[in-house]
Amino acid sequence: MGVDRITRGLWVGGVMKLYLVQHGEACKKEVDPDRPLTDQGREDIDRLAAFLKQAGIRPDRVIHSGKLRAMQTAGRLTDAIAPGLTLEANGGINLNDDPKAFDSHKKGGGKEIMVVGHLPFMAKLVSHLLLGDRDKPVIAYKPGSVVCLERVNNESWRVNWMLRPELLG
């Protein structure tokens, strides 16, 4: 059950998309313990946001971990592609959280949901959704990457596309 419950009842009889984003490059803990985005991280996310906007992507919901780097990433993306959308913090999507337990964004629905979080959680979530095994890596995330998963008529998830910062310039 677990993560599968994310989508059950959300978008029956249609296409649902999850945009799973690793936050942009963040400062080292030794430089700033809050780990805000670096200049490069902000630039990468702004390029990603411009691309997503041009592609017409506008999620119904944007969920982040609550950590500063994820909140900044989610905010920059949302400002560009879904202005006025309220960000949602979810403490269950941090680095070492179990993706099987992540079902709290089920409440509120939505057919296109963006989740901004951290490694290894994001990679494990993708593996769990695609393979049913969080410990079989299938995606090579880098800071500022996004993976779009798609589910049609509540059948199995599939990768629709993936984008890494170096592909944007």
C-alpha positions, 0 to 999 in steps of 0.5 A: 500500500504506502506510496500507492495510496498517493494516487488512489482516488486522486485522478481516476480514469485519466492521467496523473503526473508526478514531478519529482524534483531534487532541490537545487545545489545547496551550500555546504553545511560548514558554510551555512548550517541551514543549507540555502541554495547556492548561486549556481543552484538558483540559476539551475532552478531558474533555468528549469522553471523557464523550461517547465513554463515554456512546456506548459507545465502547471502543477495543481499542488507543490509539496516540499520537505520544509528544509530551506533548500527544498522550500527555496527550490519549490518557491522559485519553481512555483513563482514561474510556473504556478504563481499564486499556488500555495506551497505545502510543507511535508516533513515525511519527504526528507533525506532518509524517510521511507517512501512507503510511508509517504501518502499524506499528500493524498489529501487534497487531490490533484492530477499534477503534483510536484514534490521537491525533496532530497536524496536519497529519498527522491531516488527511492521514491521513484524506484518504489513507484516504478519497481515496487522496490525502493532499493533498486536504483533506476534514476541518477538524480543531480541537484536541480533534476526533475523526473516526470512520472505518469500514471494512466487510469490507475495502472502502473507508473512509468517514466514520462521524461527526466531533465538534469540541469546540464541539459538546459545550458 
